[in-house]
Amino acid sequence: IAMLGEGAGAWVRRSDGVWTYAILKAREPNGSDPSLVFTVNERRSTKKFPMSKWAKSVRLVAVAKDIDDDSGLEREGGDEIDTMISDSSPIIDNG
């Protein structure tokens, strides 16, 4: 969580206890208790979490990683995405 960059997504616990997907808007250095400020909805409402609340109220988004056979580099998604794209193409048989 400490390495989360501005613009990155995370799950945050709202005041009512519901987890919401949010985007990190800013990091605020406040001495020994820095804060993360997240945009939590389409109206651009924000929620601020001091570091003392990160462990209970902020969760990183899981990202599946796969190795690209051609380059040997990691890529997001994996073969499942390639299969879904190729399998969703309609087959037309004009007979």
N, CA and C atoms as an extended XYZ file, in Angstrom:
285
Properties=species:S:1:pos:R:3:atomname:S:1:resname:S:1:resid:I:1 pbc="F F F"
N         0.837       -1.192        0.000 N   ILE     1
C         0.000        0.000        0.000 CA  ILE     1
C         0.877        1.249        0.000 C   ILE     1
N         1.992        1.178        0.700 N   ALA     2
C         2.881        2.331        0.783 CA  ALA     2
C         3.459        2.704       -0.581 C   ALA     2
N         3.548        1.748       -1.505 N   MET     3
C         4.118        1.994       -2.826 CA  MET     3
C         3.062        2.344       -3.875 C   MET     3
N         1.808        2.389       -3.502 N   LEU     4
C         0.719        2.697       -4.436 CA  LEU     4
C         0.926        4.084       -5.038 C   LEU     4
N         0.860        4.171       -6.355 N   GLY     5
C         1.079        5.443       -7.036 CA  GLY     5
C        -0.219        6.160       -7.366 C   GLY     5
N        -0.132        7.458       -7.521 N   GLU     6
C        -1.311        8.233       -7.892 CA  GLU     6
C        -1.893        7.700       -9.197 C   GLU     6
N        -3.209        7.572       -9.251 N   GLY     7
C        -3.898        7.036      -10.417 CA  GLY     7
C        -4.137        5.538      -10.328 C   GLY     7
N        -3.536        4.875       -9.346 N   ALA     8
C        -3.713        3.427       -9.180 CA  ALA     8
C        -5.023        3.138       -8.465 C   ALA     8
N        -5.582        1.975       -8.745 N   GLY     9
C        -6.831        1.566       -8.112 CA  GLY     9
C        -6.580        0.743       -6.861 C   GLY     9
N        -7.531        0.779       -5.950 N   ALA    10
C        -7.485       -0.010       -4.721 CA  ALA    10
C        -8.915       -0.174       -4.207 C   ALA    10
N        -9.093       -1.127       -3.316 N   TRP    11
C       -10.369       -1.284       -2.631 CA  TRP    11
C       -10.264       -0.541       -1.314 C   TRP    11
N       -11.246        0.298       -1.010 N   VAL    12
C       -11.239        1.042        0.243 CA  VAL    12
C       -12.545        0.792        0.998 C   VAL    12
N       -12.426        0.740        2.321 N   ARG    13
C       -13.608        0.532        3.159 CA  ARG    13
C       -14.236        1.887        3.466 C   ARG    13
N       -15.497        2.027        3.103 N   ARG    14
C       -16.226        3.277        3.352 CA  ARG    14
C       -16.706        3.329        4.805 C   ARG    14
N       -17.225        4.464        5.194 N   SER    15
C       -17.692        4.669        6.571 CA  SER    15
C       -18.784        3.674        6.962 C   SER    15
N       -19.600        3.243        5.980 N   ASP    16
C       -20.676        2.291        6.264 CA  ASP    16
C       -20.202        0.842        6.252 C   ASP    16
N       -18.869        0.620        6.059 N   GLY    17
C       -18.301       -0.721        6.080 CA  GLY    17
C       -18.252       -1.408        4.726 C   GLY    17
N       -18.808       -0.787        3.694 N   VAL    18
C       -18.825       -1.362        2.349 CA  VAL    18
C       -17.496       -1.069        1.656 C   VAL    18
N       -16.962       -2.093        0.960 N   TRP    19
C       -15.720       -1.912        0.193 CA  TRP    19
C       -16.065       -1.361       -1.181 C   TRP    19
N       -15.331       -0.331       -1.620 N   THR    20
C       -15.560        0.350       -2.889 CA  THR    20
C       -14.246        0.438       -3.656 C   THR    20
N       -14.318        0.231       -4.970 N   TYR    21
C       -13.139        0.438       -5.807 CA  TYR    21
C       -12.904        1.939       -5.910 C   TYR    21
N       -11.658        2.371       -5.687 N   ALA    22
C       -11.337        3.797       -5.697 CA  ALA    22
C        -9.994        4.021       -6.386 C   ALA    22
N        -9.756        5.262       -6.788 N   ILE    23
C        -8.513        5.652       -7.453 CA  ILE    23
C        -7.733        6.597       -6.539 C   ILE    23
N        -6.441        6.303       -6.364 N   LEU    24
C        -5.614        7.162       -5.525 CA  LEU    24
C        -5.445        8.520       -6.195 C   LEU    24
N        -5.926        9.558       -5.534 N   LYS    25
C        -5.860       10.914       -6.066 CA  LYS    25
C        -4.578       11.612       -5.619 C   LYS    25
N        -4.216       11.426       -4.362 N   ALA    26
C        -3.053       12.147       -3.839 CA  ALA    26
C        -2.500       11.458       -2.600 C   ALA    26
N        -1.242       11.759       -2.343 N   ARG    27
C        -0.567       11.346       -1.114 CA  ARG    27
C        -0.272       12.630       -0.342 C   ARG    27
N        -0.629       12.659        0.928 N   GLU    28
C        -0.397       13.846        1.744 CA  GLU    28
C         0.591       13.519        2.861 C   GLU    28
N         1.795       14.080        2.787 N   PRO    29
C         2.751       13.842        3.872 CA  PRO    29
C         2.340       14.641        5.110 C   PRO    29
N         2.124       13.957        6.185 N   ASN    30
C         1.724       14.605        7.440 CA  ASN    30
C         2.643       14.138        8.560 C   ASN    30
N         3.924       14.364        8.422 N   GLY    31
C         4.873       13.946        9.449 CA  GLY    31
C         4.922       12.444        9.589 C   GLY    31
N         4.636       11.946       10.775 N   SER    32
C         4.729       10.501       11.030 CA  SER    32
C         3.468        9.745       10.633 C   SER    32
N         2.416       10.427       10.183 N   ASP    33
C         1.172        9.756        9.793 CA  ASP    33
C         0.668       10.289        8.449 C   ASP    33
N         1.364        9.942        7.344 N   PRO    34
C         0.924       10.415        6.027 CA  PRO    34
C        -0.438        9.830        5.654 C   PRO    34
N        -1.104       10.472        4.712 N   SER    35
C        -2.440       10.034        4.301 CA  SER    35
C        -2.498        9.740        2.807 C   SER    35
N        -3.430        8.869        2.451 N   LEU    36
C        -3.777        8.605        1.053 CA  LEU    36
C        -5.173        9.167        0.829 C   LEU    36
N        -5.356        9.887       -0.281 N   VAL    37
C        -6.662       10.454       -0.612 CA  VAL    37
C        -7.161        9.753       -1.871 C   VAL    37
N        -8.323        9.116       -1.774 N   PHE    38
C        -8.894        8.360       -2.886 CA  PHE    38
C       -10.143        9.034       -3.423 C   PHE    38
N       -10.321        8.970       -4.747 N   THR    39
C       -11.582        9.347       -5.385 CA  THR    39
C       -12.448        8.093       -5.351 C   THR    39
N       -13.650        8.201       -4.757 N   VAL    40
C       -14.446        7.008       -4.495 CA  VAL    40
C       -15.699        6.849       -5.343 C   VAL    40
N       -16.021        7.860       -6.162 N   ASN    41
C       -17.212        7.709       -7.006 CA  ASN    41
C       -17.120        8.629       -8.224 C   ASN    41
N       -18.134        8.540       -9.073 N   GLU    42
C       -18.151        9.328      -10.311 CA  GLU    42
C       -18.300       10.823      -10.057 C   GLU    42
N       -18.816       11.208       -8.895 N   ARG    43
C       -18.947       12.630       -8.550 CA  ARG    43
C       -17.627       13.187       -8.030 C   ARG    43
N       -16.599       12.360       -8.027 N   ARG    44
C       -15.253       12.731       -7.570 CA  ARG    44
C       -15.180       13.034       -6.079 C   ARG    44
N       -16.089       12.419       -5.312 N   SER    45
C       -16.001       12.528       -3.858 CA  SER    45
C       -14.722       11.833       -3.411 C   SER    45
N       -14.126       12.319       -2.335 N   THR    46
C       -12.866       11.744       -1.871 CA  THR    46
C       -12.998       11.214       -0.450 C   THR    46
N       -12.087       10.305       -0.127 N   LYS    47
C       -11.981        9.775        1.224 CA  LYS    47
C       -10.506        9.713        1.562 C   LYS    47
N       -10.164       10.221        2.753 N   LYS    48
C        -8.767       10.282        3.187 CA  LYS    48
C        -8.517        9.219        4.254 C   LYS    48
N        -7.382        8.506        4.087 N   PHE    49
C        -6.988        7.490        5.053 CA  PHE    49
C        -5.600        7.808        5.589 C   PHE    49
N        -5.483        8.081        6.900 N   PRO    50
C        -4.150        8.232        7.480 CA  PRO    50
C        -3.466        6.858        7.527 C   PRO    50
N        -2.147        6.826        7.554 N   MET    51
C        -1.409        5.566        7.526 CA  MET    51
C        -1.871        4.610        8.634 C   MET    51
N        -2.285        5.138        9.745 N   SER    52
C        -2.739        4.288       10.848 CA  SER    52
C        -3.985        3.474       10.483 C   SER    52
N        -4.692        3.827        9.398 N   LYS    53
C        -5.905        3.113        8.956 CA  LYS    53
C        -5.680        2.240        7.719 C   LYS    53
N        -4.492        2.319        7.091 N   TRP    54
C        -4.263        1.597        5.835 CA  TRP    54
C        -4.500        0.103        5.980 C   TRP    54
N        -3.986       -0.513        7.020 N   ALA    55
C        -4.061       -1.975        7.168 CA  ALA    55
C        -5.499       -2.481        7.232 C   ALA    55
N        -6.393       -1.713        7.822 N   LYS    56
C        -7.785       -2.155        7.967 CA  LYS    56
C        -8.712       -1.634        6.884 C   LYS    56
N        -8.283       -0.588        6.160 N   SER    57
C        -9.241        0.082        5.271 CA  SER    57
C        -8.836        0.184        3.814 C   SER    57
N        -7.635       -0.291        3.435 N   VAL    58
C        -7.190       -0.205        2.045 CA  VAL    58
C        -6.667       -1.574        1.616 C   VAL    58
N        -7.118       -2.049        0.460 N   ARG    59
C        -6.660       -3.325       -0.098 CA  ARG    59
C        -6.212       -3.110       -1.541 C   ARG    59
N        -5.087       -3.716       -1.892 N   LEU    60
C        -4.603       -3.634       -3.268 CA  LEU    60
C        -5.461       -4.494       -4.174 C   LEU    60
N        -5.526       -4.133       -5.439 N   VAL    61
C        -6.267       -4.891       -6.444 CA  VAL    61
C        -5.362       -6.006       -6.953 C   VAL    61
N        -5.861       -7.216       -6.986 N   ALA    62
C        -5.093       -8.349       -7.496 CA  ALA    62
C        -5.015       -8.260       -9.013 C   ALA    62
N        -3.833       -8.502       -9.574 N   VAL    63
C        -3.624       -8.475      -11.016 CA  VAL    63
C        -2.990       -9.801      -11.416 C   VAL    63
N        -3.625      -10.506      -12.350 N   ALA    64
C        -3.067      -11.755      -12.848 CA  ALA    64
C        -1.888      -11.448      -13.757 C   ALA    64
N        -0.824      -12.206      -13.614 N   LYS    65
C         0.356      -12.002      -14.451 CA  LYS    65
C         0.645      -13.289      -15.213 C   LYS    65
N         1.207      -13.149      -16.374 N   ASP    66
C         1.529      -14.275      -17.229 CA  ASP    66
C         2.827      -13.931      -17.956 C   ASP    66
N         3.525      -14.928      -18.431 N   ILE    67
C         4.754      -14.697      -19.180 CA  ILE    67
C         4.439      -14.763      -20.670 C   ILE    67
N         4.811      -13.723      -21.418 N   ASP    68
C         4.629      -13.682      -22.861 CA  ASP    68
C         5.669      -14.608      -23.480 C   ASP    68
N         5.211      -15.613      -24.206 N   ASP    69
C         6.116      -16.615      -24.781 CA  ASP    69
C         7.146      -16.016      -25.732 C   ASP    69
N         6.779      -14.980      -26.472 N   ASP    70
C         7.681      -14.410      -27.461 CA  ASP    70
C         8.778      -13.546      -26.839 C   ASP    70
N         8.423      -12.747      -25.869 N   SER    71
C         9.401      -11.805      -25.319 CA  SER    71
C         9.996      -12.274      -23.998 C   SER    71
N         9.325      -13.180      -23.308 N   GLY    72
C         9.795      -13.614      -22.007 CA  GLY    72
C         9.465      -12.618      -20.908 C   GLY    72
N         8.714      -11.556      -21.222 N   LEU    73
C         8.360      -10.542      -20.248 CA  LEU    73
C         7.000      -10.843      -19.638 C   LEU    73
N         6.790      -10.348      -18.419 N   GLU    74
C         5.484      -10.508      -17.802 CA  GLU    74
C         4.481       -9.609      -18.488 C   GLU    74
N         3.258      -10.083      -18.581 N   ARG    75
C         2.175       -9.260      -19.111 CA  ARG    75
C         0.941       -9.535      -18.280 C   ARG    75
N         0.041       -8.581      -18.228 N   GLU    76
C        -1.194       -8.748      -17.485 CA  GLU    76
C        -2.170       -9.565      -18.306 C   GLU    76
N        -3.033      -10.299      -17.602 N   GLY    77
C        -4.088      -11.024      -18.288 CA  GLY    77
C        -3.726      -12.466      -18.511 C   GLY    77
N        -3.037      -12.739      -19.555 N   GLY    78
C        -2.651      -14.105      -19.833 CA  GLY    78
C        -3.404      -14.688      -21.004 C   GLY    78
N        -3.210      -15.980      -21.203 N   ASP    79
C        -3.807      -16.673      -22.332 CA  ASP    79
C        -5.334      -16.696      -22.268 C   ASP    79
N        -5.898      -16.598      -21.066 N   GLU    80
C        -7.352      -16.619      -20.953 CA  GLU    80
C        -7.974      -15.471      -21.747 C   GLU    80
N        -7.351      -14.299      -21.679 N   ILE    81
C        -7.874      -13.144      -22.410 CA  ILE    81
C        -7.746      -13.380      -23.910 C   ILE    81
N        -6.581      -13.876      -24.358 N   ASP    82
C        -6.405      -14.168      -25.779 CA  ASP    82
C        -7.440      -15.169      -26.261 C   ASP    82
N        -7.725      -16.187      -25.444 N   THR    83
C        -8.702      -17.206      -25.816 CA  THR    83
C       -10.097      -16.610      -25.887 C   THR    83
N       -10.463      -15.760      -24.920 N   MET    84
C       -11.792      -15.149      -24.936 CA  MET    84
C       -11.973      -14.295      -26.173 C   MET    84
N       -10.953      -13.551      -26.542 N   ILE    85
C       -11.054      -12.689      -27.714 CA  ILE    85
C       -11.216      -13.530      -28.967 C   ILE    85
N       -10.386      -14.555      -29.124 N   SER    86
C       -10.453      -15.363      -30.338 CA  SER    86
C       -11.719      -16.215      -30.377 C   SER    86
N       -12.193      -16.688      -29.202 N   ASP    87
C       -13.397      -17.512      -29.157 CA  ASP    87
C       -14.669      -16.701      -29.368 C   ASP    87
N       -14.620      -15.388      -29.131 N   SER    88
C       -15.823      -14.583      -29.260 CA  SER    88
C       -16.064      -14.085      -30.687 C   SER    88
N       -15.099      -14.328      -31.575 N   SER    89
C       -15.268      -13.900      -32.962 CA  SER    89
C       -16.297      -14.795      -33.646 C   SER    89
N       -17.286      -14.206      -34.273 N   PRO    90
C       -18.317      -15.043      -34.925 CA  PRO    90
C       -17.743      -15.769      -36.142 C   PRO    90
N       -18.214      -16.981      -36.327 N   ILE    91
C       -17.824      -17.773      -37.494 CA  ILE    91
C       -18.981      -17.697      -38.488 C   ILE    91
N       -18.674      -17.239      -39.682 N   ILE    92
C       -19.701      -17.108      -40.713 CA  ILE    92
C       -19.447      -18.153      -41.779 C   ILE    92
N       -20.451      -18.965      -42.052 N   ASP    93
C       -20.339      -19.993      -43.070 CA  ASP    93
C       -21.337      -19.660      -44.171 C   ASP    93
N       -20.832      -19.207      -45.293 N   ASN    94
C       -21.725      -18.870      -46.391 CA  ASN    94
C       -21.990      -20.053      -47.304 C   ASN    94
N       -21.634      -21.222      -46.814 N   GLY    95
C       -21.994      -22.445      -47.406 CA  GLY    95
C       -21.450      -22.913      -48.617 C   GLY    95
